[in-house]
Amino acid sequence: MPITRAVPPELRCIESQAAGYGGGGGAMCGCRVPDHLAEIIERELRDNLQESRRRGFVIIPAA
């Protein structure tokens, strides 16, 4: 999910990666992606950057 703030390199999605990896919004499980997903991700990074870096990804609760 591209966002406007600086994101550590280890949490960036690479555009050339295969489908289904990284920033896709078409979840196979049928989860609805919030309209303001970028804002939610930015807030999660702001509040829990170290934990997201440790995991290597950002966890966002399903809508």
C-alpha positions, 0 to 999 in steps of 0.5 A: 500500500503506497503511503505518503510518509517515510516507510522503512525499506524493510516494510516497503512493497516492491511493485515488481513482486508477484500478485498476491504479495504486498499491497493488493487490496483484493483479499481472497478472504472477502475482507473489506478494505477500508476507504481510508487504509493509507491513514490507518497504516500511517497511524499504525506506523506512527504508533507501533513502528518498532513492532512493525519493523520487528515483524516486517509488516504492518497489521491492520484489523479487518473492517 
